[in-house]
Every structure is written in C-alpha cells, then in structure tokens.
Amino acid sequence: MTKKEIVKAISEELGLTQLKTKEIVQKTFDAIVETLVTDRRIELRNFGVFEVKKRAARKARNPRTGGQVEVPAKFVVTFKPGKEMEERVLQLEQAEHAREMAEKSAASGFASDPAASTPPPPVNPSGLPPLTPISAEPTYRPPAGPSPNGQAQG
C-alpha cells in the first residue's frame, strides 16, 4: 500500500478531501521523523516503537569480487511492533494456515481437520484490517507521584 492509497482510504472513511488528508498524513510522518531525529525514539501505543540505534562498524564481503570490505558504523531506524499489531498479524497468519490446509484437504478429496473446513475471515482488498475508530474522548491519566499540594494521588 502506498501513501497515496492510505490518503484515499482515510479521506473516503472520514469524509475529508484527499488534499486535506494528505496534509494530515504528511504532517504525521514529519512529526515521527522529527521526533526520531531529536529524541531517537517514538512510541505509538497499540502500534509500535520506532528507535534510532547505532550499528557498529563491521567487515563484510563484496559478493561480486569476494574481497573483504569495511562497512562503517551508521545509525539505523528499528521498529518493534506493538502488542495489538502482533496479535492481528498472528490472526492473519492463522487464517492463511487454515486456508492452506483447506486447499490441501480439498485437493486430496477429504477434510481431516475440521478447522480447515471453515473459511478464513474476509480480508479487504488492500490486505489490511479495517481502520479502528479513534475515541472522541481523550483518556486522562494523572501523573505518577505526589500531587503539587503534597498529598498522595489516587
């Protein structure tokens, strides 16, 4: 899926113009990049964590010549998916496995696994799960520790 396709899907779902949606999506990406440059880490709840890490210098081999090459140290961006993303990808993996088992049993003429006979859940054309609506009410969590007036919170 491309950024253009993301913009189109969001604009259709929210009823915004593609131009306005593109601006919002681009600002979001810019904010992520800027935070990575300044703070070297950004955590997006239910999505994942992007982090800048330094990869050490190393020796590598040129595949064309077979000779050894020095690869200098460099900064790389890593991504660790959040719990919700991991769970949804696991569901996709399980559905794919069930589909493969159903195809194998259909090809052999019998269904030995009852789970294989159930069709996988429907997937939208982009292959991605539907967008989850954002709660209109922000969740307030008081800061940890003592309150400004010296009394314990909670």
Buried (B, 14 or more C-beta within 10 A) or exposed (E): EEEEEBBBBBBEEEEBEBEEBBEBBEEEEEEBEEBBEEEBEBEEEEBBBBBBEEEEEEEEEEEEEEEEEEEEEEEEEEEEEBEEBEEBEEEBEEBEEBEEBBEEBEEEEEBEEEEBEEEBEEEEEEEBBEEEEEEEEEEEEEEEEEEEEEEEEE
